[in-house]
Amino acid sequence: MQYDVIIIGGGPAGMMAAGRAAECGARALLIEKNDSLGQKLLITGGGRCNLTNAEFDINIFLDKFKDTAKFLFSPFSRFGVQDTLDFFHKRNMPTKIEAEKRVFPVTDKAESVFAVLKQYMNEGTVTVLPGTSVMGLSAREGKVDGVLLKNGEKMEAHSYILATGGKSHPETGSTGDGFRWLEGIGHTIIKSQAVLVPITIREKWVHALSGVSLADAKLSFFQNDTLGKRKKILPSKKGKVLFTHFGLSGPLVLNMSKSISEFLPYGEVVVSLDLLPEMDFGMIDRKLQEIFEQNKNKKIKNILGEFAPASFASALLEIVKINGEKAVNVISREERLSLGRTAKGMQMTVTGLLGAEKAIVTSGGVTLPEVDFKTMRSRLYSNLYLVGDILNIDRPSGGYSLQLCFTTGYVAGEEAAKIKKAL
């Protein structure tokens, strides 16, 4: 069968691109090397799928993409946040907005998002070819003329969309294949690095808190300068932090991980956790005195839950070296002050960052000047379109990655379908 558009990669960008191309009247073929589509999509957001961020001001939204924002105004003006929500709502998938404007399906299941994208492709009768390995692209005279399969076949179409993703979670099939194919036909590829990754921490008390989360913690990062003086290296930020068996994760940590990685080669990085960011040291000490006065004869370990998150009682006592069996009425003034100071700055030593296997996204990909973002078309090949994580675009967690996939996939699908009409 002669296809109008061939899409390589069955993730969110590829599925959106295939559905839109078919909706525009193109005969679309989606090739996926896994036996089923959407494997990474189904684990996104811990399986809940943070599909976008409910920031409807395009300038504020794209500001999160920093230096790459200037490339994205055109595609996002065509298919932005509201368009994405309308797309899913129209197909009977209600959504809800949570902290930091993160949008989730009401079901809290990534399967709901996957089902809508699959339905969209079915509406346009997209042909899906799963379990099919691609070896590369065939190109000459400024056009791609085929997709080379591992079995020796060559699949041909009028236009091609590459949606193979980056290198995060390689177990789902994101192994950087597309980067190699594009480099092979002359595109410039920025080396991939893991970003939005958890960090590993040396202190054992952190590991003991595995599974505990703080909804509104404050983190500050420090490093010793050449004179041995500790100085802050990043702005303090507040947000959700998750403790793990190896260190720290959660949106706040993931969004700071790339900046942390830039300092690690220059010396030890220390992170300071403020458990009570809304209180200054004086307020904390007054609260502790009040709690101590009301619980004079109780053990210190049993009353700290009135002062700080109860799960942190053992860690606080360990750091300040107070025996938890000690009665409150024999706690010294210096011990009380030390508890307060520690709650405002629990010190942890960063030992590294986890790699691509734990990354939410990876940086790297096609250098952006080689892409026409009005159409998502390669500037080197007139019938090749590049979408999603194949592009060298950094972004924070919070729904920005999937929105980038939906936006670029939608625009590319529409534009790729036009080539048939022009012939």
C-alpha positions as CSV (number, residue, x, y, z in Angstrom):
1,M,0.0,0.0,0.0
2,Q,1.2,3.5,-0.8
3,Y,1.2,5.8,2.3
4,D,1.1,9.5,2.4
5,V,2.8,9.9,5.8
6,I,5.0,7.5,7.7
7,I,5.4,8.2,11.4
8,I,8.2,6.4,13.3
9,G,7.6,6.1,17.1
10,G,4.4,5.2,18.9
11,G,4.7,7.6,21.9
12,P,2.5,10.6,22.6
13,A,4.1,12.8,19.9
14,G,3.9,10.0,17.3
15,M,0.3,9.0,18.1
16,M,-0.8,12.7,18.0
17,A,1.0,13.2,14.7
18,A,-0.5,10.1,13.1
19,G,-4.0,10.9,14.3
20,R,-3.8,14.5,13.0
21,A,-2.3,13.5,9.6
22,A,-5.2,11.0,9.2
23,E,-7.7,13.5,10.3
24,C,-6.4,15.8,7.5
25,G,-7.0,13.0,4.9
26,A,-3.6,11.4,4.7
27,R,-3.1,7.7,4.6
28,A,-0.9,7.3,7.7
29,L,1.3,4.5,8.8
30,L,2.8,4.4,12.3
31,I,5.8,2.2,12.9
32,E,6.7,1.1,16.4
33,K,9.6,-1.1,17.5
34,N,7.8,-2.3,20.6
35,D,5.0,-4.8,20.5
36,S,2.6,-2.1,21.8
37,L,2.3,1.6,21.7
38,G,2.7,4.2,24.4
39,Q,5.0,2.3,26.8
40,K,6.6,5.4,28.3
41,L,3.3,7.3,28.3
42,L,1.8,4.6,30.5
43,I,4.4,5.1,33.2
44,T,4.4,8.9,33.1
45,G,3.7,10.6,36.4
46,G,3.9,7.4,38.3
47,G,1.2,6.0,36.0
48,R,-1.2,9.0,36.6
49,C,0.0,11.0,33.6
50,N,0.5,14.7,34.1
51,L,-0.6,15.6,30.6
52,T,-0.2,19.4,30.6
53,N,0.1,22.4,32.8
54,A,-2.9,24.7,33.1
55,E,-1.0,27.9,32.4
56,F,-3.0,29.5,29.6
57,D,-0.8,32.6,29.1
58,I,1.5,31.4,26.3
59,N,4.3,33.8,27.4
60,I,4.3,32.5,31.0
61,F,4.0,28.9,29.8
62,L,6.9,29.2,27.3
63,D,9.1,31.1,29.8
64,K,9.6,27.6,31.5
65,F,11.5,26.6,28.3
66,K,14.0,29.4,28.9
67,D,16.3,30.0,25.8
68,T,14.3,27.7,23.5
69,A,11.0,29.6,24.1
70,K,11.6,31.7,21.0
71,F,11.4,28.7,18.8
72,L,8.1,27.5,20.3
73,F,5.7,30.5,19.9
74,S,4.5,29.5,16.4
75,P,3.6,25.8,17.1
76,F,2.0,26.7,20.5
77,S,-0.1,29.4,18.9
78,R,-1.5,26.7,16.7
79,F,-2.1,24.0,19.4
80,G,-1.6,25.1,23.0
81,V,-2.7,24.2,26.4
82,Q,-6.4,25.0,25.9
83,D,-6.4,23.1,22.6
84,T,-5.0,20.0,24.4
85,L,-7.6,20.2,27.1
86,D,-10.4,20.6,24.5
87,F,-9.0,17.7,22.6
88,F,-9.3,15.3,25.6
89,H,-12.5,16.7,26.9
90,K,-14.2,16.4,23.6
91,R,-13.3,12.7,23.6
92,N,-14.9,12.2,27.0
93,M,-11.8,12.3,29.2
94,P,-12.4,14.8,32.0
95,T,-9.3,16.3,33.7
96,K,-8.5,17.9,37.1
97,I,-5.9,20.5,38.1
98,E,-3.6,19.9,41.1
99,A,-0.7,21.7,42.7
100,E,1.4,23.9,40.5
101,K,-1.3,23.7,37.8
102,R,-0.5,20.1,36.9
103,V,-3.3,18.6,34.9
104,F,-4.2,14.9,35.3
105,P,-7.1,12.7,34.0
106,V,-9.8,12.4,36.6
107,T,-9.3,8.7,36.6
108,D,-5.6,9.2,37.8
109,K,-4.7,6.6,35.1
110,A,-2.3,7.1,32.2
111,E,-4.4,4.5,30.4
112,S,-7.1,7.1,30.0
113,V,-4.8,9.4,28.0
114,F,-3.5,6.5,25.9
115,A,-7.1,5.4,25.1
116,V,-8.0,8.8,23.7
117,L,-4.9,8.9,21.5
118,K,-5.6,5.4,20.3
119,Q,-9.3,6.4,19.6
120,Y,-8.0,9.5,17.7
121,M,-5.9,7.3,15.4
122,N,-8.8,4.8,15.0
123,E,-11.0,7.6,13.9
124,G,-8.7,8.3,11.0
125,T,-7.9,4.7,10.3
126,V,-4.2,5.0,11.0
127,T,-2.3,1.8,10.1
128,V,-0.1,0.6,13.0
129,L,2.9,-1.6,12.4
130,P,4.1,-2.7,15.9
131,G,7.1,-4.9,16.7
132,T,9.0,-3.5,13.7
133,S,12.6,-2.4,13.9
134,V,13.8,0.5,11.8
135,M,17.5,0.6,10.7
136,G,17.5,4.1,9.3
137,L,16.3,6.7,6.8
138,S,17.2,6.7,3.1
139,A,17.6,10.3,1.8
140,R,18.9,12.0,-1.3
141,E,18.7,15.4,-3.0
142,G,17.1,17.1,0.0
143,K,14.3,14.6,0.5
144,V,13.8,11.4,2.5
145,D,12.8,8.6,0.1
146,G,12.2,5.8,2.5
147,V,12.4,4.1,5.9
148,L,14.8,1.1,6.0
149,L,13.5,-1.8,8.1
150,K,15.6,-4.4,9.8
151,N,14.0,-7.1,7.7
152,G,15.4,-5.5,4.6
153,E,12.2,-3.8,3.4
154,K,12.0,-0.2,2.4
155,M,8.8,1.7,3.3
156,E,8.0,4.7,1.2
157,A,5.7,7.7,1.6
158,H,5.3,11.3,0.5
159,S,6.4,12.6,4.0
160,Y,7.9,11.3,7.2
161,I,7.6,12.2,10.9
162,L,10.3,11.2,13.3
163,A,9.0,10.7,16.9
164,T,11.4,8.3,18.4
165,G,12.0,10.2,21.6
166,G,15.2,10.8,23.6
167,K,17.1,8.4,25.9
168,S,15.1,8.5,29.1
169,H,13.7,5.2,30.4
170,P,15.5,3.1,27.7
171,E,13.5,0.0,28.8
172,T,10.5,1.5,27.1
173,G,12.3,1.7,23.8
174,S,13.8,5.2,24.0
175,T,17.4,4.4,23.2
176,G,18.4,7.3,21.0
177,D,17.9,5.5,17.6
178,G,16.5,8.6,15.9
179,F,19.6,10.6,16.9
180,R,21.8,8.2,15.1
181,W,19.6,8.1,11.9
182,L,19.5,11.9,11.7
183,E,23.2,12.3,12.3
184,G,23.7,9.7,9.5
185,I,21.9,12.0,7.0
186,G,23.6,15.2,8.1
187,H,21.6,16.7,11.0
188,T,23.5,18.1,13.9
189,I,22.8,16.3,17.2
190,I,23.5,17.8,20.6
191,K,24.8,15.0,22.9
192,S,22.1,13.6,25.1
193,Q,22.2,14.1,28.9
194,A,19.9,12.9,31.6
195,V,17.9,15.8,33.1
196,L,15.0,15.9,35.5
197,V,16.5,13.1,37.5
198,P,16.5,12.2,41.2
199,I,19.7,12.9,43.3
200,T,21.6,10.5,45.5
201,I,22.3,11.5,49.1
202,R,25.0,10.1,51.5
203,E,23.3,10.4,54.8
204,K,21.6,7.2,56.1
205,W,18.7,9.1,57.8
206,V,17.5,10.3,54.4
207,H,17.4,6.7,53.1
208,A,15.4,5.6,56.2
209,L,12.7,8.1,55.2
210,S,12.1,6.3,51.9
211,G,8.5,6.9,50.8
212,V,7.9,10.0,52.9
213,S,7.0,13.2,51.0
214,L,6.7,16.8,51.9
215,A,4.3,19.0,50.0
216,D,5.9,22.3,50.7
217,A,9.5,21.9,51.6
218,K,12.2,24.5,51.0
219,L,15.6,23.5,49.6
220,S,18.8,25.5,49.4
221,F,22.1,24.3,47.7
222,F,25.6,25.2,48.9
223,Q,29.2,24.5,47.8
224,N,32.5,25.5,49.4
225,D,34.4,28.1,47.4
226,T,38.2,28.1,46.8
227,L,38.7,29.5,50.3
228,G,36.6,26.8,52.0
229,K,33.7,29.2,52.7
230,R,30.3,27.7,52.1
231,K,28.2,29.8,49.7
232,K,24.8,29.4,48.2
233,I,25.0,28.3,44.5
234,L,21.3,28.2,43.5
235,P,18.2,30.2,44.5
236,S,16.2,28.6,47.3
237,K,13.0,27.0,46.1
238,K,9.8,25.5,47.7
239,G,7.8,22.6,46.4
240,K,7.2,18.9,46.7
241,V,10.0,16.6,47.8
242,L,10.0,12.8,47.9
243,F,12.5,10.8,50.0
244,T,13.7,7.6,48.5
245,H,16.0,4.7,49.4
246,F,18.8,6.4,47.5
247,G,18.2,10.1,48.2
248,L,15.7,12.7,47.0
249,S,13.2,13.0,44.2
250,G,9.9,14.8,43.5
251,P,9.1,17.8,41.3
252,L,11.3,20.3,43.2
253,V,14.4,18.1,43.1
254,L,13.8,17.0,39.5
255,N,13.5,20.6,38.3
256,M,16.8,21.6,40.0
257,S,18.7,18.5,39.0
258,K,20.3,19.8,35.9
259,S,21.6,22.9,37.7
260,I,23.0,20.7,40.5
261,S,24.8,18.5,37.9
262,E,26.7,21.6,36.7
263,F,28.2,22.2,40.1
264,L,29.1,18.7,41.1
265,P,32.4,18.5,39.1
266,Y,33.7,21.5,41.1
267,G,33.3,20.1,44.6
268,E,30.9,18.7,47.2
269,V,27.3,20.0,47.0
270,V,25.3,20.2,50.2
271,V,21.5,20.6,50.2
272,S,19.7,22.2,53.2
273,L,16.1,21.2,53.9
274,D,13.9,23.7,55.7
275,L,11.0,21.7,57.2
276,L,9.2,24.8,58.4
277,P,9.7,27.5,55.7
278,E,6.8,29.7,56.9
279,M,8.4,30.2,60.3
280,D,11.5,32.1,61.3
281,F,13.9,30.8,64.0
282,G,12.3,32.9,66.7
283,M,8.8,31.6,65.9
284,I,10.1,28.1,66.0
285,D,11.7,28.4,69.3
286,R,8.6,30.0,70.9
287,K,6.5,27.1,69.5
288,L,9.0,24.5,70.9
289,Q,8.9,26.2,74.4
290,E,5.1,26.1,74.3
291,I,5.1,22.4,73.3
292,F,7.7,21.6,75.9
293,E,5.7,23.3,78.6
294,Q,2.5,21.4,77.8
295,N,4.4,18.0,77.6
296,K,6.9,18.2,80.4
297,N,6.8,14.6,81.5
298,K,6.6,12.9,78.1
299,K,9.5,11.5,76.1
300,I,11.0,13.9,73.5
301,K,10.5,11.4,70.7
302,N,6.7,11.3,71.3
303,I,6.0,15.0,71.1
304,L,8.1,16.2,68.1
305,G,5.2,15.4,65.8
306,E,3.5,18.6,67.3
307,F,6.4,20.6,66.0
308,A,7.5,19.1,62.7
309,P,6.3,16.2,60.5
310,A,6.2,13.2,62.8
311,S,8.1,11.0,60.3
312,F,11.1,13.3,60.8
313,A,11.3,12.9,64.6
314,S,14.0,10.2,64.6
315,A,16.1,12.1,62.0
316,L,16.0,15.3,63.9
317,L,17.0,13.6,67.1
318,E,19.8,11.7,65.4
319,I,21.2,14.8,63.9
320,V,21.2,16.8,67.1
321,K,22.3,13.7,69.1
322,I,19.4,13.7,71.6
323,N,18.3,10.4,73.1
324,G,14.6,10.0,72.1
325,E,13.8,8.4,75.5
326,K,14.8,11.5,77.3
327,A,12.0,13.3,79.1
328,V,11.1,16.7,77.8
329,N,11.7,18.4,81.2
330,V,15.4,17.5,81.2
331,I,16.0,18.8,77.6
332,S,18.5,21.7,77.9
333,R,18.1,25.1,76.4
334,E,20.9,24.4,74.0
335,E,19.3,21.2,72.9
336,R,16.0,22.9,72.3
337,L,17.7,25.6,70.2
338,S,19.6,23.0,68.3
339,L,16.4,21.2,67.4
340,G,15.0,24.5,66.0
341,R,18.1,25.3,64.0
342,T,18.2,21.8,62.6
343,A,14.5,21.9,61.5
344,K,15.4,25.1,59.5
345,G,18.4,23.4,57.9
346,M,18.7,19.6,57.7
347,Q,22.0,19.2,55.9
348,M,22.4,16.5,53.2
349,T,25.4,15.7,51.0
350,V,24.8,15.1,47.3
351,T,26.8,12.2,46.0
352,G,25.5,12.2,42.4
353,L,22.5,12.0,40.1
354,L,20.8,8.9,38.7
355,G,21.2,8.3,35.0
356,A,19.0,8.0,31.9
357,E,17.2,4.9,33.3
358,K,15.6,7.1,36.0
359,A,15.3,10.4,34.0
360,I,11.9,11.8,33.3
361,V,13.4,13.4,30.2
362,T,16.8,13.7,28.6
363,S,18.3,16.8,27.0
364,G,20.0,16.7,23.7
365,G,18.7,16.1,20.2
366,V,18.5,17.9,16.9
367,T,19.9,21.4,17.1
368,L,16.9,23.8,16.9
369,P,18.1,26.1,14.0
370,E,17.9,23.0,11.8
371,V,14.1,22.9,12.3
372,D,11.4,25.2,10.9
373,F,9.1,25.5,13.9
374,K,6.2,27.0,11.9
375,T,5.8,23.5,10.4
376,M,8.1,21.2,12.4
377,R,9.9,20.5,9.1
378,S,13.6,19.7,8.8
379,R,15.4,22.6,7.1
380,L,17.7,19.9,5.5
381,Y,14.9,17.7,4.1
382,S,11.7,19.1,2.7
383,N,9.5,16.1,3.6
384,L,10.9,15.2,7.1
385,Y,9.3,16.4,10.3
386,L,10.8,16.2,13.8
387,V,8.7,16.2,17.0
388,G,8.8,15.6,20.7
389,D,11.9,14.5,22.5
390,I,13.9,14.2,19.3
391,L,14.4,18.0,19.7
392,N,17.0,19.6,21.9
393,I,14.6,21.3,24.2
394,D,15.0,21.3,28.0
395,R,11.8,21.8,30.1
396,P,10.8,21.3,33.7
397,S,8.5,18.6,35.1
398,G,4.8,19.6,35.6
399,G,3.2,18.6,32.3
400,Y,5.5,20.6,30.0
401,S,7.1,17.5,28.3
402,L,3.8,15.9,27.2
403,Q,2.4,19.3,26.1
404,L,5.5,19.7,23.9
405,C,4.8,16.3,22.4
406,F,1.1,17.0,21.7
407,T,1.9,20.4,20.2
408,T,4.7,19.4,17.9
409,G,3.0,16.2,16.9
410,Y,-0.2,17.9,16.0
411,V,1.5,20.6,13.9
412,A,3.7,18.1,12.2
413,G,0.8,15.8,11.4
414,E,-1.1,18.6,9.8
415,E,1.8,19.9,7.8
416,A,2.9,16.4,6.6
417,A,-0.6,15.7,5.3
418,K,-0.4,18.8,3.1
419,I,2.4,17.3,0.9
420,K,0.0,14.8,-0.5
421,K,-2.4,17.6,-1.5
422,A,0.4,19.6,-3.1
423,L,1.4,16.7,-5.4
